[in-house]
Structure formats: structure tokens, C-alpha cells
């Protein structure tokens, strides 16, 4: 119960701060809004943008192709391992203890090799994905920054990280960022 109360009070504290920030940024009295201008707040779903921009889709296709090729090699190794195990199971009774031990050792070595290659495969694919998406993300962030500066946004939040709990669709800049990226703005502005 104590942890639940602590989480609830932290959540309430965060909501209070967000309400205060939102209240000062959005709820500007009409006269003050005319004098100072109302603060603009927008948001972008970076994950969605990454998946929809042309470079992101190309990266996804490239990763899928690489994944398929490596997966096929791993599947072949897995079949060889299964054949070795089946052979070991069939011949177990007929083999001498030295031969059995030798075949079991060969099986364990092959199993360890397959497990190591699978772990390497997962790590390599993660690193490859990070390298392919890093440059795209930099360009997307630059476009968002440029939109913010050029159009006087006080704040542009990231939607997919659950930072934005509610916002009218008018504040969603995701499709605009995707269009600007695909039109070449990502490469021009992102450098």
C-alpha cells in the first residue's frame, strides 16, 4: 500500500507540474495573448515518422533482407544440429563409451556454436538497425527543430513516449514532418 501511495503522489506531482506548465503556456488571457502571442505546442510521433519516411522504409526493407539471409544460415545450422542429435540418439546403444563421449562432445560444441551465432546475430541486427536509423532520426529531429523555430512553437513533444496524454489533432506535426523529410528537407536541413 505504501508503494502505491508513493507512486500515486509522484504521478499527481508530475500531473500538477504538467498542468502548471500547460496552464502558463496555453491559458494566456485574451488580452495577454494579443500582446504576447499564445504559446504554440505541438507533438510528433517519432516512431511513426521513422517507419513512414522513405529512408526509414528503405532501412526496414534492408534489415528484413539481411535478417532473412542470416536466418536461413541459422536454420541450416539448426537442422545440422538436429541431425547430429538424432544420429547420436539412434546410435547411442551401439557406440562404445569413447565413441559416445566423442559424439556427445561434438554435439555440445555444435550446440554452443549455434547458440553463440544466434546471440551474435541478434546483437549484430540490433547494432545494424541502430546505425541505419540514427541518421534518419537526426534528420527528423532537425526538421522538428526547424518547424519549431520557424513557426514559433514554444514546445514540441514526442508522442510515442507517452509524454503527451492528450492533445487535439491540430497539434500533431507527424505527417508534416514525414512530408518534409520525403520532399528532401531532411537531407537539406539535417546537415
C-alpha positions, 0 to 999 in steps of 0.5 A: 500500500505504501508503494502505491501511495508513493507512486500515486503522489509522484504521478499527481506531482508530475500531473500538477507540474504538467498542468502548471506548465500547460496552464502558463503556456496555453491559458494566456488571457485574451488580452495577454495573448494579443500582446504576447502571442499564445504559446504554440505546442505541438507533438510528433510521433517519432516512431511513426515518422521513422517507419513512414519516411522513405529512408526509414522504409528503405532501412526496414526493407534492408534489415528484413533482407539481411535478417532473412539471409542470416536466418536461413544460415541459422536454420541450416545450422539448426537442422545440422544440429538436429541431425547430429542429435538424432544420429547420436540418439539412434546410435547411442546403444551401439557406440562404445563409451569413447565413441559416445563421449566423442559424439556427445562432445561434438554435439555440445560444441555444435550446440554452443556454436549455434547458440553463440551465432544466434546471440551474435546475430541478434546483437549484430541486427540490433547494432545494424538497425541502430546505425541505419536509423540514427541518421534518419532520426537526426534528420527528423529531429532537425526538421522538428527543430526547424518547424519549431523555430520557424513557426514559433512553437514554444514546445514540441513533444514526442508522442510515442513516449507517452509524454503527451496524454492528450492533445487535439489533432491540430497539434500533431506535426507527424505527417508534416514532418514525414512530408518534409523529410520525403520532399528532401528537407531532411537531407537539406536541413539535417546537415 
